[in-house]
Amino acid sequence: MLDTIFRFFRERKIKKFLSDIPTGMRSLRNISSANVIIDVEEPGFELLKEDILAWGRQKGLKVNIYFFDFRKIGKEELLLTSITTTILKKELDWIGTPEFSKVGALMYEPSDLLISLIDNSDFPIEFLSKCSKARFKIGRCGFEGDAYDAVFTGNPTEDLRSDARRIFAAMTEFIDKIV
C-alpha cells in the first residue's frame, strides 16, 4: 500500500517537472556544457572526479559535477565535496525529491550533455534524469520512459558495474565517435 502511494506521488512530481526539451545523440562539436552526477561512495570517487574535470578541460567544455552523498556522516566528519553541489540524504523530501536549491541549475538551465554515473534506479536519480533540460543524456541504469539516449550497463563477463572510471572512459570514447 505504501509503495503505491509513493509511486503515485513520484509519478506526479516527475510529470510536473518533466523536461520538454527534445533529446538525442549529439557530436562533441555540438556540446559546450556538461552536467555530471556521481556517487561519493563510488570506489575511486576522487580519481573519477579528476577524470571528469580533465576530460572537460581537454575538450573545452564547461563541466558541472553534482554529488550524491548518502553516507551517514558523523559530527566529527567533514563533507568531501562542495555543499552547494552535494545532495545529502537528509535533503530529500518524503518521496525522495532533491532540494531545488541544490539541483535548480541542473533542472532549469539548458545544457548540452547530462552524464549520470549513478548505478541504481532510485527515485532521486530518476527524477533528475527525466527532469534535466539536457539535450543529450547518458546513464548507467535505464528507466521506464527512456530517460537516457544511451545507457552503459557494463559487460556481463566483466565487473564494470562497480568501476565508474572505466564506464566514464567508455562513455567519453562513445561521445568522441559520434559524428
N, C-alpha and C positions, 0 to 999 in steps of 0.2 A: 504494500500500500504506500509506504513512504517513498519507495523508488518511483512509483507512478506520479506522485506529487512533485518530486524533484524533476523528473523528466518533463512534466507539463510546464513548470516554471522556467526550466532551462531552455526548452524549445521556444517559449515566448520571448525570452531575453535575446536569444540569437536572432529570432525573426525581427525584433525591434531594431537591432544594431547591425544586421547583415549587410555586408558590403554590396553595393550595386555596380561596382566597377568591374567591367569585363576583364577576365584574366586569360593568360595564355603564355606559352613559351616565348621568351624574348632573348635576342642575342646580346652579348656583352656590350656591344657598341650602343645598344638602346637602354642600358642600365647605368644610372648615375648614383643611385642611392639604394641601400640595402638595410633591412632590419633583420637581426638575427636573434633568435631566442635559444638560450642554453640553460642547462640544469647545473647548478653549483655542485650537486652531488655526483656529477658525471666524473668517472676516473680521468685524471689528467685535465681537469677543467681549466686550470691556469694556462696550460700549453695550448688547449683548444682556443681560448680567448686570444692568445698571441697569434695563433694561426689565422684567425678571422681578421684581426686588425692588420696583419702583414698582407693578407690577400687583398683587403680593401685598399691599402696604400699602393700595392703593386698595380692594381687595376684602375686606380684613380677614382675610387668610389667613396661616397660618404656612408660610413657604416655606423649604425647604432646597435648596441648589444643590450638585450634585456635578459635578466637573470631570474630564474625560478629558484628560490631558496626555501625549501620546505623542511629544513632541518630544525630540530629543537635546539635553539641557541640559549645557552645559559647566561646568567647575568654577567659573568666574567668574560664571555666570548665576544669577539668583535665580528661584525659583518665583513665578509670577504670582498664585497663589491659595493658599488655606489648605491646609496639608499634611494636615490631618485629613479634608478632603473632596475631595482631589485623588487620582485614580487614575493612577499613573505606569506606563509600560510595564514597567519593571523589577519592579513589584509584582504582575504577573500570574504565575500558576503556569504550568507547562509546557503546559497545554491552553488557557490564556487566562482562567482564572477570577480575578477581582479578589480582593485580600486582604479577608478578612471584617472585619478591624479597621476598614477604611475604609467598607465598604458594609453593615455589620451593621444599622444603623438603617434603611437603605433596604429591606433584605430582610426584617427581622424585625418591625419596628414597623408596624402598620396605618396607612395614610394614605388620604386620600380621592382623591388625584389623582397620577398619575405622567405627566410630560411628558418625552419623550426628544427632544432636538433634535439628536441624532447622526444624520447622513445616511449610514450604512453598515450593513451586516448582519454586522459582525464578531462573533465569539463573546462578547466581554465585554458588549456591549450586549444581545445576545440573552439571555444568562444573567440580567442584571439585570432586563430587561423581563419575562421569564417568571417569575422568582422573587420579584419585588416583591409585597408584600402590599397594594398599592394597589387601591382599589375601581373606579377609572376610569383607563384607560391610553390615552394618546395618543402616537403616534410618527411618525417620518418615513420609516421603512423597515419594511415588513411582514416577518413571519417565518412559517414553517410552523407551524401550530398556533394561529394568530391570537392573538398576544401582546397586541395592542392592540385597543381598542374603536373607535378611529378612527385612520386613517393619512393624513397630509398629505404627499403626494409632490411637490407643486408642479404648476404649469400647464405643459404641454408647449410652449406658444407663448412662455412667458417663462422666464427663467432663475431660478426661485425656489429651485432646489436649493442654490444657494450663498448664499442670503440668509436666514439663520436668523431675523433680526429680523422680516422680513416673514412668515415661516412662523409664528413665535410670535404675531404680531399676528392672523393668520388663525385660529390655534388658540384664542386667548382670545376672539375675536369669536364663534367657533362655540360655545364654552362658554357665553357670555352668552346665546345664543339658545335653549339647552336649557331647556325649561320644567319 
